[in-house]
Amino acid sequence: MGDDFARQDGTVDGILLGASAGAAVGGVVGAGRGLLNQSRDQVTEIAVRRSITDPVLQGHRYYVRSDWSTHCTGFDEYRRCERQLDGWWHNYSPSINDRLIGSYSEPALQHSHSGTYLGSAVAGAALGAGVGAGLGLAVGVLGKLVGAHPLERRKLPPEVREKLIDDTGQNVAASTALGAGIGATLGLAAGLMEQSGAVKVSRVWQEPVTASRNIGEIPRSHYEWNHGRWEWGRPGNYRDHSPRGNTPVYRQAPVLDSHGRPEMISATKELDSTRFGAVSGLLGGAVLGAGVGFGVGVASSILDRALMQSE
């Protein structure tokens, strides 16, 4: 805080005031919107269509990377360094296409309102802080252009400055603690609301059987030495083959029956629509509330200081 008192043009204060106030307002608005969304939320069961694809090896991608090293001799002003081309890395990676061979349906739970107390509060605080900081910076730039800033201030006596610093710390600590308490209470309420409207069901459906399968081979990556250490050396032509032979390519793929159709197996899953509970809501709300309270404390302290210095 001491360095900030040496800045008299108000630009830094404007950015801090905008960011802290914006985060506080955005967090409160976001939290309120999240609670409203949770109170209106309806959970429905839907069928999600999943594709069954079979990996097919189409070939390989090839690229070469030069390998350079630096060698130095001598000491101090007689030290000389030079780069040497040691060789080349020849690298191969598989080129794979997924062939559609079928589909199946998987049950899932869907929320009519995706926003929650915790998520909306975080998003609102982040957006508010960004917008507020931008506005504070813009006001500072305009203030420099016109020769004055709304938060420009005169210097204060040392004893007054020290008291302002102490008061700021106390105000920020108090507002942070109060915000944490309020946020924790609302977070607990949001968690209980989420649990009370939760839908929990057990469902069985058919899904494809998969296993690791060898889908082909590609050249094996290798290193080629530049034996002559010539800077103008060129790598060998190994685009389609490797002196180390080939390496197999394995991918997780559906198991096919004798007719080329994917084999299916029964799957059971417990579906739970709960996105967070009472404990996570309590802890998350406390953290969010502390952040909002901190922003309120910083913003109010900056305003108080500006009013005192403008007198």
Backbone torsions as a table, in degrees:
resi	resn	phi	psi	omega
1	MET	NA	-29.2	-177.4
2	GLY	-62.8	-42.2	179.4
3	ASP	-63.4	-34.2	-178.2
4	ASP	-66.1	-30.9	179.7
5	PHE	-68.0	-22.9	178.4
6	ALA	-77.8	-13.7	178.6
7	ARG	-92.3	109.9	-171.3
8	GLN	-100.5	-5.6	-174.9
9	ASP	-83.3	-11.4	175.4
10	GLY	85.0	-2.5	-176.3
11	THR	-65.8	-47.2	-179.3
12	VAL	-62.8	-43.3	177.5
13	ASP	-60.4	-38.9	179.7
14	GLY	-62.8	-41.9	179.5
15	ILE	-67.3	-45.0	179.3
16	LEU	-63.8	-42.1	179.5
17	LEU	-63.7	-44.8	180.0
18	GLY	-64.0	-44.3	-178.3
19	ALA	-66.9	-46.2	-177.6
20	SER	-68.1	-45.2	178.7
21	ALA	-65.9	-40.8	178.9
22	GLY	-63.3	-41.5	178.4
23	ALA	-64.5	-40.9	179.9
24	ALA	-64.8	-49.2	-179.7
25	VAL	-64.2	-45.5	179.9
26	GLY	-62.8	-38.8	178.6
27	GLY	-65.5	-42.3	179.6
28	VAL	-65.4	-47.0	179.6
29	VAL	-62.6	-43.5	179.5
30	GLY	-63.2	-42.0	179.1
31	ALA	-63.2	-43.0	178.3
32	GLY	-62.9	-41.5	179.0
33	ARG	-66.4	-37.6	178.3
34	GLY	-64.8	-42.7	177.4
35	LEU	-63.0	-39.0	177.8
36	LEU	-64.3	-42.0	178.7
37	ASN	-63.2	-41.2	179.0
38	GLN	-64.2	-37.8	-179.8
39	SER	-68.8	-25.7	-179.7
40	ARG	-96.8	-3.9	-172.1
41	ASP	-67.9	138.1	174.2
42	GLN	-125.4	134.7	-179.3
43	VAL	-104.1	127.6	178.5
44	THR	-126.9	152.1	177.5
45	GLU	-93.0	132.3	-178.6
46	ILE	-129.1	165.9	175.4
47	ALA	-109.5	120.2	-179.9
48	VAL	-96.4	124.6	-178.7
49	ARG	-82.3	123.8	179.2
50	ARG	-112.7	139.8	177.5
51	SER	-88.7	144.7	173.0
52	ILE	-105.9	115.8	-176.7
53	THR	-120.0	149.1	-179.9
54	ASP	-115.0	120.4	-178.6
55	PRO	-70.5	133.2	179.8
56	VAL	-124.9	124.2	178.9
57	LEU	-76.8	118.9	-178.3
58	GLN	-96.7	-11.8	-176.6
59	GLY	148.2	-146.7	-179.8
60	HIS	-147.9	157.4	172.8
61	ARG	-101.9	143.1	-173.6
62	TYR	-131.4	134.8	174.1
63	TYR	-149.6	153.2	-177.2
64	VAL	-117.6	136.3	176.6
65	ARG	-124.2	124.9	178.7
66	SER	-70.5	143.1	-179.6
67	ASP	-114.2	108.1	-177.7
68	TRP	-108.0	149.5	173.8
69	SER	-135.5	157.1	-179.6
70	THR	-112.5	130.0	-179.5
71	HIS	-122.8	131.1	-176.7
72	CYS	-122.4	148.7	176.1
73	THR	-135.2	155.9	178.3
74	GLY	80.2	179.1	-177.8
75	PHE	-135.9	155.7	175.8
76	ASP	51.8	-127.1	-175.9
77	GLU	-71.5	-12.1	178.9
78	TYR	-96.9	5.2	-178.6
79	ARG	-75.4	130.0	179.9
80	ARG	-129.1	136.9	-179.5
81	CYS	-127.1	146.2	176.2
82	GLU	-145.1	148.4	178.6
83	ARG	-90.7	141.5	178.8
84	GLN	-126.1	140.1	176.1
85	LEU	-85.8	104.5	-176.4
86	ASP	-79.7	-32.0	-178.3
87	GLY	168.3	-157.5	-176.4
88	TRP	-142.1	141.5	171.7
89	TRP	-93.6	123.5	175.6
90	HIS	-102.6	115.4	-174.1
91	ASN	-117.0	140.4	179.0
92	TYR	-128.3	139.1	175.1
93	SER	-135.5	145.6	-176.2
94	PRO	-72.0	145.3	172.8
95	SER	-107.4	112.5	-171.0
96	ILE	-123.0	134.9	172.2
97	ASN	-112.1	144.9	177.9
98	ASP	-99.2	119.5	-179.1
99	ARG	-93.8	125.1	-179.5
100	LEU	-73.9	123.0	-178.7
101	ILE	-124.2	-0.5	179.0
102	GLY	168.3	-172.3	179.0
103	SER	-157.5	166.8	176.9
104	TYR	-154.8	166.2	-179.1
105	SER	-110.0	136.8	178.5
106	GLU	-122.5	129.4	-179.0
107	PRO	-71.5	148.7	178.2
108	ALA	-154.7	162.6	177.4
109	LEU	-106.5	137.3	-176.2
110	GLN	-124.3	135.1	177.5
111	HIS	-92.9	137.4	177.9
112	SER	-72.9	-27.5	177.4
113	HIS	-127.2	113.4	-174.8
114	SER	-78.0	-24.0	-176.7
115	GLY	-70.9	140.2	176.0
116	THR	-124.8	169.7	179.0
117	TYR	-56.2	-49.1	-176.2
118	LEU	-69.9	-50.1	-177.4
119	GLY	-63.8	-44.4	-178.6
120	SER	-67.2	-35.5	178.8
121	ALA	-66.3	-43.0	178.3
122	VAL	-63.3	-46.0	-180.0
123	ALA	-62.9	-42.8	179.9
124	GLY	-64.9	-41.4	179.1
125	ALA	-64.9	-42.1	179.9
126	ALA	-65.1	-44.5	179.2
127	LEU	-64.7	-44.1	-180.0
128	GLY	-63.0	-40.4	179.0
129	ALA	-63.9	-42.5	179.5
130	GLY	-64.4	-46.6	179.8
131	VAL	-64.9	-43.2	-179.2
132	GLY	-64.1	-42.8	177.9
133	ALA	-63.9	-39.8	177.5
134	GLY	-63.1	-42.1	177.5
135	LEU	-65.3	-40.9	178.5
136	GLY	-62.5	-40.3	177.4
137	LEU	-66.4	-41.2	179.6
138	ALA	-63.2	-41.6	177.5
139	VAL	-63.1	-38.7	178.4
140	GLY	-64.0	-42.2	178.9
141	VAL	-65.0	-44.5	178.4
142	LEU	-64.0	-37.2	178.2
143	GLY	-62.2	-38.9	177.5
144	LYS	-67.0	-33.9	-179.0
145	LEU	-69.6	-38.6	-177.7
146	VAL	-92.3	-5.6	175.4
147	GLY	90.3	11.0	179.1
148	ALA	-155.5	152.9	179.2
149	HIS	-128.3	139.2	-179.3
150	PRO	-56.5	-27.4	-178.6
151	LEU	-104.8	11.7	178.9
152	GLU	-63.3	139.6	-171.9
153	ARG	-140.8	164.0	176.6
154	ARG	-92.8	161.1	178.0
155	LYS	-72.3	147.6	178.9
156	LEU	-110.6	156.8	175.4
157	PRO	-59.9	151.5	-177.1
158	PRO	-55.4	-40.3	-176.9
159	GLU	-68.0	-34.0	177.5
160	VAL	-69.6	-40.0	179.0
161	ARG	-61.7	-44.4	-179.8
162	GLU	-63.6	-39.3	178.3
163	LYS	-65.1	-38.9	178.2
164	LEU	-63.2	-39.3	179.5
165	ILE	-64.4	-44.9	179.0
166	ASP	-63.0	-43.9	179.8
167	ASP	-63.4	-38.8	179.4
168	THR	-61.2	-46.1	178.8
169	GLY	-59.5	-43.2	179.8
170	GLN	-66.6	-41.6	-180.0
171	ASN	-64.7	-43.9	-179.6
172	VAL	-64.9	-42.7	179.6
173	ALA	-63.1	-42.9	-179.0
174	ALA	-66.1	-44.6	-179.1
175	SER	-68.6	-33.3	177.3
176	THR	-65.6	-44.8	179.0
177	ALA	-64.2	-43.0	178.4
178	LEU	-63.3	-43.2	178.6
179	GLY	-62.5	-39.1	178.7
180	ALA	-62.8	-40.9	179.0
181	GLY	-64.7	-46.4	179.5
182	ILE	-64.9	-43.8	-179.6
183	GLY	-62.7	-40.2	179.1
184	ALA	-64.5	-40.7	179.0
185	THR	-62.9	-47.4	179.4
186	LEU	-66.7	-37.2	178.3
187	GLY	-64.2	-40.2	176.7
188	LEU	-63.1	-43.2	178.6
189	ALA	-63.0	-40.7	179.2
190	ALA	-65.4	-40.0	178.3
191	GLY	-64.7	-41.5	177.3
192	LEU	-66.1	-37.5	177.5
193	MET	-64.3	-40.6	179.5
194	GLU	-64.4	-41.8	-179.7
195	GLN	-69.8	-36.3	-178.3
196	SER	-67.1	-30.7	-180.0
197	GLY	-98.7	12.4	-176.3
198	ALA	-71.0	147.6	175.4
199	VAL	-115.8	125.0	179.0
200	LYS	-127.7	119.9	-178.7
201	VAL	-139.2	157.0	175.5
202	SER	-111.1	129.6	-176.8
203	ARG	-131.2	149.5	177.5
204	VAL	-122.3	134.2	178.3
205	TRP	-148.4	173.1	-179.4
206	GLN	-100.4	129.5	176.4
207	GLU	-133.0	158.9	-175.5
208	PRO	-72.8	148.0	173.5
209	VAL	-82.9	131.2	-180.0
210	THR	-122.8	155.7	178.5
211	ALA	-156.2	159.4	176.9
212	SER	-72.3	130.6	-175.8
213	ARG	-132.5	141.6	173.9
214	ASN	-79.6	113.3	-176.8
215	ILE	-102.7	6.5	177.5
216	GLY	143.7	-166.7	-178.2
217	GLU	-134.6	153.7	173.0
218	ILE	-135.4	160.8	177.1
219	PRO	-58.1	147.2	-179.0
220	ARG	-84.1	133.1	178.6
221	SER	-60.7	144.4	-176.8
222	HIS	-152.6	170.7	179.8
223	TYR	-114.8	137.2	178.2
224	GLU	-116.8	120.8	-179.9
225	TRP	-76.8	143.7	171.5
226	ASN	-94.2	84.2	-169.5
227	HIS	-62.0	-31.8	-179.3
228	GLY	-83.1	-7.5	-176.8
229	ARG	55.8	28.3	179.8
230	TRP	-81.3	133.3	178.5
231	GLU	-67.4	-25.3	-178.4
232	TRP	-93.0	12.1	179.4
233	GLY	-63.4	153.8	179.9
234	ARG	-126.0	142.8	179.8
235	PRO	-70.6	157.7	177.4
236	GLY	-72.3	165.4	-179.3
237	ASN	-88.9	94.8	-179.4
238	TYR	-119.7	30.6	-177.1
239	ARG	-60.3	-39.7	-173.3
240	ASP	-111.5	2.2	179.0
241	HIS	-154.8	163.6	-179.9
242	SER	-132.3	139.7	176.3
243	PRO	-64.6	-14.5	177.6
244	ARG	-94.2	6.8	178.6
245	GLY	83.2	-157.7	-176.3
246	ASN	-109.2	163.2	175.7
247	THR	-128.7	137.7	-178.4
248	PRO	-71.7	153.2	177.6
249	VAL	-114.2	122.9	179.8
250	TYR	-114.2	139.6	176.0
251	ARG	-142.3	151.8	173.7
252	GLN	-71.7	123.2	-173.7
253	ALA	-139.6	156.1	177.3
254	PRO	-67.8	144.7	175.6
255	VAL	-82.3	126.7	-176.2
256	LEU	-104.3	144.9	176.8
257	ASP	-83.2	-171.9	-176.5
258	SER	-65.7	-18.5	179.6
259	HIS	-98.5	6.3	178.6
260	GLY	81.3	13.2	179.1
261	ARG	-99.1	146.8	-178.1
262	PRO	-68.1	136.2	175.1
263	GLU	-78.0	141.1	-176.4
264	MET	-114.4	153.1	179.9
265	ILE	-139.7	149.8	179.4
266	SER	-74.1	137.9	178.3
267	ALA	-127.0	141.1	178.9
268	THR	-121.1	136.7	-178.6
269	LYS	-145.4	139.0	174.4
270	GLU	-89.3	114.1	-179.7
271	LEU	-91.9	129.9	-178.0
272	ASP	-134.3	121.8	-177.0
273	SER	-83.5	-4.6	-176.5
274	THR	-66.4	123.3	179.0
275	ARG	-92.9	-28.0	172.5
276	PHE	-161.2	160.0	-176.4
277	GLY	-111.7	-168.5	-176.3
278	ALA	-66.5	-42.2	-177.6
279	VAL	-67.4	-48.7	179.0
280	SER	-64.6	-34.4	176.5
281	GLY	-65.7	-41.3	178.7
282	LEU	-62.4	-49.3	-178.0
283	LEU	-68.8	-45.8	179.1
284	GLY	-63.8	-40.1	177.9
285	GLY	-63.8	-37.6	178.4
286	ALA	-63.6	-42.8	179.6
287	VAL	-65.5	-45.8	179.6
288	LEU	-63.9	-44.6	179.3
289	GLY	-62.4	-38.5	177.3
290	ALA	-63.1	-39.5	178.1
291	GLY	-64.9	-43.5	178.2
292	VAL	-64.9	-42.7	178.2
293	GLY	-62.6	-38.8	176.8
294	PHE	-61.5	-43.5	178.2
295	GLY	-62.4	-41.4	178.0
296	VAL	-63.6	-42.7	179.6
297	GLY	-63.4	-43.1	179.0
298	VAL	-64.5	-45.7	-178.2
299	ALA	-62.5	-45.3	-178.6
300	SER	-66.1	-36.2	179.4
301	SER	-66.7	-40.1	178.2
302	ILE	-64.3	-42.2	179.0
303	LEU	-65.2	-43.2	178.6
304	ASP	-60.6	-43.2	-179.2
305	ARG	-65.5	-40.8	180.0
306	ALA	-64.4	-40.3	178.7
307	LEU	-65.3	-41.1	179.4
308	MET	-65.8	-39.1	-177.7
309	GLN	-77.8	-17.5	179.4
310	SER	-87.7	-8.6	-179.4
311	GLU	-71.5	NA	NA
